[in-house]
Amino acid sequence: MSYQLTIEPIGQTIDIEEGQTVLDACLRAGVWLPHACGHGLCATCKVQVLEGEFEHGEASPFALMDFERDERKILACCATVECDTVIEAEV
């Protein structure tokens, strides 16, 4: 199953497969997101979820603090989506 992932502020929509990370889907579609470690430790890929449901995956509690999780922020390198989703990211 796949979902639609919309990246704001550019307004681009890409397909994202169930279980695929946000970062992997973006890079495969040619949408560059800032990233570094790729393992949920550095927080370089932190983005805001505007709409949709997600799973944080293996995000370090130091890279993504509890209050940021409450604010619907995710680390794109380890988060997966569970439905059509809209994120806001620096691109």
Secondary structure, 3 states (H helix, E strand, C coil): CEEEEEEECCCEEEEEECCCEHHHHHHHCCCCCCCCCCCCCCCCCEEEEEECCEECCCCCCCCCCHHHHHCCEEECCCCEECCCEEEECCC
